[in-house]
Structure formats: structure tokens, C-alpha cells
Amino acid sequence: MKLILTLIATLVLASLLPLHATEAESARPNILFLFSDDHALRTIGAYEGSINKTPNLDRIASEGGIFTSAFVGNSICCPSRASILTGKHSAANGILGNSSNWNGKQWVYPRELGKAGNQTALIGKWHLKGNPTDEFQHWEVLSGSGGQGSYYNPEFVSAVGPSKTEGYSTDIITDKSIDWLKKRDASKPFLLCAQFKAPHTPRTPALKDMASYDGVVFPEPPTLFDDYATRQPFVADTWMKISGMTGPGLNIGPTQEELAANPKKMPHFLEDMNPAQRAVWHKAYDPRNRKYAKLKAAGKLNGKDGIRYAYQRYIADTVRCVDGLDGNVGRILAYLDASGLSKNTIVIYSSDQGFFTGEHGWAEKRWMYEESFKFPLMIRWPGTIKPGTRIDALVQNIDLAPTLLTAAGIAVPKEIHGRPLQPLLAGTTPPDWRKDILYTYYDGGTPKARGEYNMPRHMGVRDDRYKLISFYDYNAWEFYDLKDDPNELHNGYDKSEYAQEVERLKARLAALKSQYQIPEPPKLVAKKKRQPATPD
């Protein structure tokens, strides 16, 4: 009897002791972060107003939650990626624009997850200036083309050096990601960031998707022919209009016969392909390009007709790239299912920012206008997010780092700007959640030194109805009532009925700059304006 009582006491005591490290780690959720580049909400089936079908991406939303009011703090590739890694706005993490050098020694969430026992990996598009060091335990990132990597036969660089892989980048990144999942230490929870180039320019689809959508007419956005009448004058002068797109931006290139006669005419995106891949491209695109040449010669691509033609070429290739992306997301989700990992894996799908897909006549990002300011965010979290949850609260990309730390039971440092999203995941917004958000874009210029894409620098504040934008180098403002003017066609800054709201948002902009310790933007040195080879 005494032996039995002793045994019971031992078992009770053991149940009160902390879990061993491996047991605690196995109880922690895995994290799969699927990330794309320049993915517009309009080209994701789960979002309102979508123009295409994305069944695998939609599955993440239907089996978890979709965020309808997710915004970036700076709508450009490198700053957005830095904000996700650090949980901080651009001024604090040092990545003001695409030319900023990455400080890999600063605090980043994946390093903290690694210290806490997670196995961490980044595979795909990194794009920051300076390769990773110890931010991730394993990394293989696209290299070349200014850090963008190539769609076909891309080069990767890792801690052991460069390597080249035959095939299509979206497929290859998926292959490498699944291979890493198979070979990882299964006793540890993981963080895997699978980061795709698609659907970034030059929007070259997978071979199997090149022939799709012939004859399909995609709906035009209502602002395709925006005249910018009430906006600041420089808004109409930026270099991102669909009307100016040519060549690789629209997959317009020489035919197979023309290249045979003059091989020096081969565009860069075709040089990346091997002969067999180029043959498929020519089979799909040569008929389109011959038709283009005839229409142009006949004078049928002038004015609005030319814009409509360019839009259809542009949006079809965007959707083709999204199709390849969606199919590969399906492959990764299928692996989670088959391996039994789905039950304890948080799956996030997002992109570095949104994108203009013809809205305001543009094909780019950078602006604080809704299409590029918003970014897609869907999270599947079994047992935490009820399937089909819709989350309308204002969130930003700076919130992802503290969310993932909190999911792993790691304390969030006080200096982090973002907030954990956990209070929102039931689909309701608590009273103490943020009421407005900050935007800062530094890669533009001044009246005497206009920046990349002939863009102005600007910053602003948005709440659940109103938006105020400061073009501070010009002492100019724009104000929008997003309820009455969701397409942002009517600048209401000087309208008397909005005077009170304008002053309120000016005060909020100053308060947010103080809260996040945003310094005054640095002075710019005049430099020669450079128009990009393609509008995005």
C-alpha cells in the first residue's frame, strides 16, 4: 500500500513539473509563411471583386481567416520585407527604400524563434541588399537581376555558395520547400518562409500556363481612364501608366523567325530560358505578337484602344503567373495534409504589398492609394481561427512579427511597433484596438529631385473611413472620404465640409509620428531622373 501511495505521489509531482524542452517544442505550432511579390487583392478569388479563381489560396481563407483591412507601412519591396522581419516601420529598421542596405544584426523575429527552439528556413526571394546571415538557420535565396532572380533557370545563393537550377522559379521554390520539410528535424517546431517571385514583372508564366486565357476578356477597373482631375499635378506624371508599357512589360518580343534573322534582338527574359523553354514561349506568344504588330501598323492601338489592348495583355500574364503560384500553394498544402502537419501548423499567405492592376491607369505600387496600400493576408490556424472568419480591423505588416512570437510563447520586445493579432482572430475587434494607421514612402523625390518612377515622397494616416496624405516636399495635401469615394477620385482637402476631419487627421498624423519616433525625412540631393525599363 505504501509503495502504491509513493507511486501516485511521484506521478502527481511529475505532472506539476515543467515539460521537457522537446515536449514543450512539440506543443508549439509550426509556422508556414507563404509569401509572394506584388500580388493584388483583385487577383485572389477570396477577395471581393476578384477577376480570377485561386482555389488553393482561397482554401487558406475558407479554412481560417481573411483580413480585409490589412495595410503595409511602405508600399515597396525591400521596406515591406524589412517591416515584416522587424515588426517596425521603415524609419526604425533603416530600410527606407529599395537601395537601402540591410542591417542583419538588428532584431528580427525568425532569429528569436530559432533561439527558442524552432528550426527556421527561408527559401526563395529575399530581395534585401545583403544576403541573410544568421536571421535564418537555413537559407537559399534567389540572386541576380538586382536581387529579383529569374523566372526561368534561376540562380540561388546560400551559406555554401551559388547554384543554378533548371526549371520555373515558382515550381523550384516549392520543390525546395517541400524537400526541406521532409529533411528537417521533426522533433522541433519549424518556421518555413517560402517566398515567391511571382507575379512580379516581367510576369513570365510557367510553360503549362503560357497558352491559357486566349480569347478571355478581363473586366476593366472603373478607374482605368482616370484623368487625375482633382489630384495633385505630379500624380499624373509618374512613370507607371499602362499606356506606356512596351516590350517585356507585356511579353511583347521578337518572333522566332525575327530572332533567327537577328539573335541580338533577344530580350533578357528570353535569354534566361533554354531553347526548349523558348520554343514553348514562342508557340504561345508569337501569334499574339504578330497580331500586335498588325494592329499597331493599322493604327488601331491609339488612345483608349491602345490602353485597353495593353491592359488585356498585362492582366492576362498577371493571372497566368498567379495560376502557377496558386497551384504550387496547393502542392505545399497537400504535403502538409499527407504528412499530418496540417493539424499543428499555422499557414499564412501574404505579399510584400498590393498592386495596381489597371486602377488609375497604373501597373505599379508605391502610392498610399488603396490598391497598393492594402496587401493580402490570410491565416489558417487550426483550433484558433474558426473557418470562414472575416477580420475587418485595421492591421499592418508590422503586426506579423509580434503575432508569431506570441504564438510561440515568446515575449514581444517593447520597441516593436506592431501588435499581436491574436485579439482579432475570433472576428471581433476589441475596443482598445488601433483606430488609425501610418504610411511613409521615402523612395520618391522633391520638385527639384524627383525620385524613382518620377514619384513624390509622401506620408499619411488612414482610419476606418478617411485618409489624409501629405506630400511634404510640395506643401501639398490630399484627403479622401473612403465611404463616399472608395475609388479615391475626388480630393476633398479644400472642401469646407471636411475641414474638421482634415484637422483631426493632421493631429493624428503628428501623434503617430511621435508614437513611432518617425524623424523628419532626410534632405534629398538632386539627381538625374531615371525612367525604368518597364513601368513596375
N, C-alpha and C positions, 0 to 999 in steps of 0.2 A: 504493500500500500504506500509506504514511504517512497519507494522508487517511482511509483506512478505519479505521486504528487510532485516529486522533483522534476520529472519529465515534463509535466504540464506547466510548471513554473518556468522551465527553460524555454518552452515553446512560446509562452506568453511574452517573456522578456525579449526573445528574438523578434517577435512581431512588432515590438516597440522600437527596435533599433533602426537606424537609417539603412536604406537599401545599399548594397554594394554598388560600386560605380557602374559596372556593366548592367545591372538591373535597372538602375536609375536612367541610364542612357537609353536602354531599350524601351522604356516607358515614354521617352521624349519623342515627339513626332519627327519624322523625316520631312525634308523640305525640297520640293522640286520647283524651281523658278524658271519658267519658260518665258523667253524674252525676245522680242522682235525689234525691227528698226523702221520707224516712220509708218506705223500701222494706224490708219484712220478708222475711227469707230464706224463710219459708214460702210466699211468693207468687212464687218464682222456680223454674222447673222443674228447674234443675240442682242445687238443694239438696235434701238428704234431707228427706222429709216434706212436700214441696211439695203444694199443693192445686190447682194450675193449670198450664197449659202456656205456656212462654215460649220458642219455638223460636229466636228471634234472639238473645236474651240467652244461651241455652244454647249457641249456636254459639261464643260467645266462650270459654266454658269448655271445650267439646269440642275446639276448635282451639288451645287454650292451657292455662291452669291455673286451678283454682278453689281459693280459700283457705277452709278450713273453720273456722279459729280466728282470724278477724280481728275486732278489737275497737276501739271508739272509746275515747278518754280522757275524754269528757264527752258524754253522750247527749242533745244538744240542738243545734238547727240552727246557730246562729252560732258557738258554740265549736268544733263539729266542723269547720266550714269553715275557721276560722282555724287549727286544728291541721294541716289538710292543707296549707294555704298556707305555713305557717311551719316545719313539722316539729317543733313544740314543744307541750307541754302548756299548758292554759289559763292557769295562773298566770304562765307566761313570756311568752305572746303578748298577755296583757291582756284576752282575751275570756272572762270568767268566766260570762257568761250572755247571753241574747238582748238585754238592754238595754245591754250594754257598747258603747262607741264604738270603732270600728275605727281602729287606728293604721296608716295606709297607708305610712308611712315606714319601718316595720320591714322586716327581711329577709324576702323571700318567694321561693320557687323560680321562679315564672314570670318575674320580673324578671331573675333570674340567667340563665335560658335565653335571654331576649331579648338580654342583654348579650353572650352567647356566639354570637349569630348566628341564633337561632331567630326565626321570625315567630310572634307569640303573639296569642291571641284568647280572650276569654270571651264566650259568648253564652247568655243565659238567666237563671236565678235566682242572684243574688249574695247577697242577704239580710243582709249585714253592714251595720251602721249607719254610713253614709258611703259614697258611691259610690266605685268604683275611681278611681285617678288614673293612675299610671304602672306599676301592677302588671302590666298587660297593655297591649300596643301598640294593640289594638283591643278595645273592649268595648261590648256592648249588653245591658243588664240589665233584668229586669222591675222595674217600680215600682208604687207604690200598694199598698193593702191591707197596710200595715205592712211593706213590702218583699217581701211574698209574691207580688204580682202576681195577675192574674185568670186563670182558666182560659179565659174567652171574651173575645175582642176586647181583648187586653191592651195596656197602655201599656209602652213600653220607654223607657229613658233611655240616652243615650250621650254621648260627649265633645262632640257637636254639638247636644245638646238632646233633648227628649222627642219621641216619635212614637207613634202608635196603629196597630195592625194588626188587621184583621178576620180572625177565624178562631179556631182552637183552639190554645192555647199550645204544647202538645207538638208539633203539626204546624209551627207557626210557627218555633219554636226550631230544628227540623230543617231547615226551608227556609233559614233564615238561615245555619245552619252549613254546609250544602252550598254555598250561594252564596258564602260566604267562602272555602271550599276551592277553588272554581272561579276566584276572582279573586285569590287570594294570589300572592305572588312565588314561583313554582315553583323558583327557584334556591336557596331557603333551606329548611331543615327547619322543620317547624311544630309548635307546641303549640296545640291547639284544645280548650278546655273547653266542652262543650255540656252545660248544666246545666238540668234539667227541674224543673217544679213538681210533677208527678205523682210518687206518688199521695197527696200531702198533702191534708188537709182543705181544702175541703169535698168532695173526691173527686167532681168532676163529670166524667163520661166524655165522650169525643168523641161527636159526633152518631151516627156509624155504630155505636158500641158501646152506646148507651143501651138498646136493646131486647134485648140479649143476656142469657143466663142466667136468663130467666124459667122457673120450674119446677125449676131446679137447686138441690139441697140440698147445701151445702158441709159438709165434716166439721167437727165442733166440736173445739176443742182440749180435751185431757183436764182442763185446769185452769179451764175456763170458769166453773165454780161454786165456785171456791176460797173457803174460809171464813177464810183467813189465820190459822188457829188457833195456829200456833207462831211467827208473825212478831211484830215489834214492833207495839204497838197502833195507831200512827199509819199503818201501811201500809194498813189497811182504810179509812182516812178520806180518802185522796187523791181528787181530783176527776177521775178518768179512767175511770170504770166505764161499760161498755156499757149497763148498766141505766139510766144517767142520760142517755143520748143522746136528743136530740129534734131536730126541725126540720132545718136544713141539714146537721147531722152525719149524718143518714140520708137525705138528699134527700127529706125529708117537707116538703111545702109546699102551698099552696092550689092547687086545680084551676083550669083555665082559666075555668070558669063563676064560681067564687068571686072570682077576680081581676077579672073583668069587672064584678061587682057591687061590689067594693071594691078598687080599684087600690092603695090604701095598704098592703094586706097583702102586697105583693110582697117576697119576701126578697132580700137583697143579691145572692146569687149568680145570681138570675134577672134582676136589674137590669142585670148586665153583658152579658147576651145581647141580640141584636137580635130583632125579632118572629119572623123565620123560625126562628132557633135555639130560641127559647122554644116555638114550636109543636111542634118535634121533642121537646123535653123533656116537654111536656105529654102528647104522644101516648104516650110511654114510661112516664111516672111517674104520670099521673093515675089510671090503673086501679089501680096499686099503692097509691096514697094513699087512694083510695076504699075499697079493701079494708082498709087500716089503720084507717080511721075506723070501719068496721063492726065489726071485731074489738075495737077499743077500747070502743066503745059496748056491745058484748055482754059485756064483762068477761072477754075471752079473752086479754088481754095482761098479766095479773097474774103476779107471782112469776117462776118459771123460764120460763113460756111467753112472757112479755114479753121476757126476756133472750134467749131463743132467736130470737124474731122480730127483735129489734134486731140481733143478731149476723148473721143471714142478710142483712138489708138492708145492713148495714155492709160485710160481707166481699164481697158481690156488687159493690158500687160500687168497692171497692178493686181487685178483679180486673179490672173494666171499665177502670179507669184504667191498670192495668198492661198490659192488652192494647194500649191506644193507645201506651203507652211502648214496648213490645216491637216493635210494627210500625214505629215510627219509628227504632228502633235498626237494624232490618233495612234501612230505606232508606239510612241512613248507611253501613252495611257494604256494601251493594250499590254505592254510589258509589265506595267505596274499591276494590272489585273492578274496576269498569268503568274506572276511571281509572288502574289499575295501581299504586295507592298501598298496597295491602294488603301487598305483599312487604316494605316497609320502614317499616311503621307499627305502633307499639305501641298496642294498643287496651285501655283499662282501662274496666271498668264497676264503679261503686260507688254508694253512697248516703251521706248525711250521718250516718245511724245506722240501726239496725234499728227494729222497731216491734212493739208488742203487737197481735196480730190476734185478740183474744179470750182469750189466755192470761191467767190470773189474773183474768179478767173485765174486762180493760182494753182500751182503744184509745188508746195513747199511747206515750211513750218515757221518758227521764229516769232511770229506775232502773238500778242496776247488775245487775239480774237479766238472765239470758242473752238474752232476746228483744230487748231494746233495747240491751244492751251490745254484742252482736255486730252487725257490719254486713256487707253483701255485698261481696265483692271477687273479681273475675275479670279475668285479664290474658291477652291473646293477644299473643305476641311471636315472630314467625316467626324460626326459626333459634336461638332462645334457650330458649323453653319448649316442650317436647315436647307435642304434642296429647294431651289427656286427663290431664294431670298434676294430681295432688291434693296440696295442700300443707297439712299439719296443724299446722305450727309456730305458736306464739303470735306474732301480728303486730298492729300498731296503725296507726291512720290517720296517726300521726306518721312512719311509715316511708315514705310515698309520696313526700314531697319529696326525701329523700336518694336514693331509688331512681331517680327521674327525672333528678336531677343526675348520678348515676353513669352512667346510660345515655348521657348526652350528653358524658361525659368531663370533667365539672366537679367540682372538689374540694368535698367536703362540709364546711362550717364545723364546728369543734369544739363550738360551743354548741348545735348541733342535737340534739334529744333522740332522734329516730328513727334507725333503722339501715337501710342499703340492703337490699332484699330479694333481691338477686342470689344470695347464697349458698344460698337456699332453692329457687331456680327449677328445679332438677333433681328436686325432690320429696323430697329427704332433708334432715334437719336437722343441721347441724354441731354438734359438742359445745359450742362456745362461744356458741351462740345463747341469747337470754334465756330464763330459766326461769319468769318471772312478769311480770305487767303491773299498772300502776297505773290507778285510776279516781278522778276527782274531779268532784263535782257541786255547784255553788255556788248555783244558782238557787232553792234551797229556803229554808227558814227555821228558826227556833228554836221552842221550845214557846210563847213569847210573841209570836212574829212569824213565823208560818207563811208560806211563800212562795207563788209561783205554783203553781196546782193543789193547794194545801194540802200541798205536798211538804216533806220534811225535807232539809236538806243532808246529804251523806254522801260518804265516800271509802272505798276498799278496795283489796285486792290479790287477784289470781286467778292460780293456777298451772294445771298441766295436769289437776288433779283437785279442788283445794279452793279455796274462795272465802271471804274474810273481809270483812265490811262494817262500817264504823264510822259510827254516827250520833252524831257527836261532840257536837252540841249537847244531846243527851239522855243522854250517857254510856251509850249502848246499842250492842249488837253483834249481828250475825247471822253464822252460819258454815254453809257448805253443803259436803257431800260430793257432788260432781257425778257421780261414778261410780255411787253407790248412790241418789242422789236428783237425777236430772237435771232434774226439774221444779221444784226448789227449794221444796218444800212443808214441809220439816222443818228448822227452825233447830236446829243441833246445838251452838250455842255453849256451853251449860251441861252438855253430856254429857261424862262423865269419859273416855270412850274417844277423844275428840277433843282433850283438854286439851293434849297435846304439839303437835299440829298448829296449834291456835289460837295458842299462844305463838310457834311458829315463824313464822306468818304475821304476827303483830304485829311481830316483829322485821324481817320483810321489808318491811312497810308503812313502818316508820320508815326503813329503808335506802333505799327508793325515793324517799321524800320528800326525803331528804338528797341522793341522786344527782341528782334533777331540780330541786333547790333550791326545793321547794314550801313557801312560807311558811304559817304558821298562818292559817286563814280569817279574813277581816275580821269584826269585830263587826257585828251586824245591828241596824238601828233598827226598832222596832215599827211596823208599818203595817197598814192595814185589809186584811183578806183579800179577794181578788177572785176570784170563780169565773168561769172562762172561759165564753164564749157556747156553745162546743162543747167536748167533753172532750179535744180534742187541738189 
